[in-house]
Amino acid sequence: MRSLALSALLLTPFLGTLAQDGSLTGPASSPEAAGYSCDPTTCKLPNCACASTNIPGGISQNDTPMFLVLTADDAVQSYTVNAIASLIGQRKNPNGCSPKYSYYTQISYTNFTFVTDLYVAGNEIADHTMTHIELAGSDEINGNLVTLNALAGIPLNEIIGFRAPYLNYSAAMLTQLQQSGFTYDTSSTASIPVNQNGTDAYWPYTLDNGLANDCLTFTDICQGKPKLPGFWEIPMYAIFDERGGAGTHLMDPWLDGNATAVLSWMKNTFAAHYNGNRQPFGLYTHPIHIATGYPGVADPTTTISMINEFIDWAQQQSNVWIVSSRQLLDWVRNPVPVSQLNNIPSFQCAMPVVSEKICNGIPANENGLLSSCPFSAFPFFTCYGCPATPPTPADPNPSQPVVSGRLRYRLPSDCQTAFWDPIGNKCLCQNGTSCQFNDTTRPIGPNGANLTGGGTGSSPAASQPYIPFNGGSSGAIASVQISGGAVAAVIFGFAGVILGAVSTLIS
Ligand SMILES: [Zn+2]
């Protein structure tokens, strides 16, 4: 109910500023341009990692999970949340837990109640600047943290990741991120296929010895710069078409070709990663492009079906897990064989148990308790009280007028979001005490607790039960052939080839 009334007011401003990220032309890096050196005998996990195509921790290929990293960018609205749900809403990872994803969140046009809901459900909320500007300064980057904390109830120490709007970053921006307490950035591109000489498809690495991606794209990085010890870079892994290294796609690849072709690109690229050193495969989305019913966006049914067909196929391979960037990084920092993956806390599905009807990011609880903040530029709902004015980089946490003699109380630093009652001003379960969580993690892989298979569900319409992986079915990954390709890499900016109805509205 809340989303319908709100959405109608958001259409024009949201599409009008819809971001187009990730356009590149030409190879993004080369070993010469990188000028990278790193000594793995001194740079060691968990807080230092060299840029390398080798599997972290020396784990064997067979014991290495194949991560399918799912990310969403820009404003959080009912449309975008539903779009991602159409891809993973019915799915489970091999331990029975719902897949999580990372949302690189801007403040403009975001409906904060959905941010709270996503976070409490276990997804990663990350920073994408407040107003989606290029080469943002500390006001835009830190202001995003302040607003997400104030109006979505996201604990500050839980916002650890950043993606630059338009993927346009700089050494100064990365330095700012470290100074602001971020753990990682994920704005760089791995643009050379994993099975090609000189590939830049590195596992996530720290910047103790500078960047090794995008060295041909930006002028103030690589050759040992910037040195940011302990700060991580998670490369975004490109998808390649039938031209191999000459045909590169990064975000929303489904905007670059017809469904049959894009499905083939994704399968081939995934297979190359899977059959090689299992560098992660990314589905990097602007979910608004596959939003159903959003004016100006073509009917996404065919695209959604194609993406689901891809994920179905991927999940039927052994050891495939759908993860957020944060989960990926948790494994990279402490790599374990896939049979032990469920020992990593963030991979488990402990859900908070809160029966009280408080405004806490659990939709069944907060129904009727949300504050409606009808700003003309971007009306939104929140559990935490409407500010007097919309948040801006100059004032990311405006004061809250007293309504009916009452304030809503913002999340304190010693209470978890799901247990905080912003109306009653009390924490139902203080950190450090025995907060109640219901762990539904269960070993449902075909090898039981070894969790070495996976896959349930497909499109939302299907109620498909668990699909076991038998290692030899006709759909198995070994049957996928990798197309050869030329050396040069070209990443097509999708601005020129996206859905026609949208393209006219995007700058
Ligand atoms: Zn963006």
Boltz pocket constraint, residues with backbone or C-beta under 6 A from the ligand:
constraints:
  - pocket:
      binder: B
      contacts: [[A, 19], [A, 20], [A, 21], [A, 73], [A, 74], [A, 128], [A, 132], [A, 164], [A, 165], [A, 166]]
      max_distance: 6.0
